Amino acid sequence: MTLRIDIGGLPAEGVRFAASPLAELTAMLHVLAEPGHHPQLAGWAADVWAGLSPELAERLREAEFLWRSSQADFLIPGRPRPTLAEELDDVDRIEDERYVTAALVTTCGSNRVHFAGRSPLTDATARERALDVAQARGALQEAFAERLLADPATVRARVRDTLEQCAAAFFDAAWTGVAVRLATDLRLKNDLLRRQGVGAALASVSGAVTLAPDGDCIVVDKLQDKATSARDSGVTFIPSVYGRPHLVAVHAPGWHPVVQYPVAEPAPSEPVPLETVTLRLDALAHPVRLRLLRTLARGPHTTGELAHAWELSPPEVSRHLAVLRRAGLLTARRQGRYVRYSLNLPDLTALGTDLLAAVLR
């Protein structure tokens, strides 16, 4: 089962990678509604709930179906903006029929509600269908659907105000750190797109996203059989930190195709054996070796240069360098008749920032 996005004839710039504050806020709201999906973020979710005002907590519960099992399409922007406010302004410009229909799509996968092109705001059958589905999913959702159908403008303003309150309560602080990871991921994706093409960029998104052999279709492996076209508007890929492990796709007719994908977790490093740690600490325990490291922090040096700098004999320096090399704290490179030694910064950094600061000071 797959979602197929037709990109036949689409120019290269039609495949875009961009960060979206609104999409990341939506991912956070999903975590708050379904912390069981994100055990690694359960502590974060508990802390956020504990810090929310009672009014904001109640607002999130009354509208949570907009992001609990699936995300309303207007919450995953096809044209991301730099700020949450700009993206909310774009949402405000969506006509009521599209907004209300998207808000009332309340189930996920192949069971998504369909109105066959009829607006629940004006068509009695579509309205009844929407209310039936909402009623089956609980009193809060039914009440929200009734208010939305009766007075879209008021409900839309309330949803925006709720999202703005979320920004002040927890999103703005979290976004500061998240934005760095998203920017790093985007540099990688856009570099792959520019240098190696769409296929390579998609391969780096997820193993569930591929380019069809003919290059005319993006295939997203999801539990749905759907198809959409990006020929006119292009397709946007939005990285997410809080969205892991979900792969969210906007594909409804009339909406810009969007895929929100989880940013890859940093690869865990192999644990360093205790014996190696002990060896490194012993190597650093001698004051002469610390002095040699401080000199090597400025650049590669030969044994003779180090001996001259510290008024030591070359054999004495060689013995200390041998200890540091066995500990993995130095690298050596031969250049003609000379061997130059360099600091192994990654392994030294792993021992601790205070140590590194002392060496580099």
PyMOL commands that set and color helices and strands:
alter all, ss='L'
color gray80, all
select helices_A, chain A and resi 12-14+21-33+35-37+39-51+54-66+73-75+84-92+96-103+109-111+124-136+139-150+152-196+198-205+274-284+287-296+303-310+314-326+345-351+353-360
alter helices_A, ss='H'
color red, helices_A
select strands_A, chain A and resi 2-6+15-17+209-211+217-221+226-229+235-240+248-250+258-262+330-335+338-343
alter strands_A, ss='S'
color yellow, strands_A
deselect
rebuild
show_as cartoon
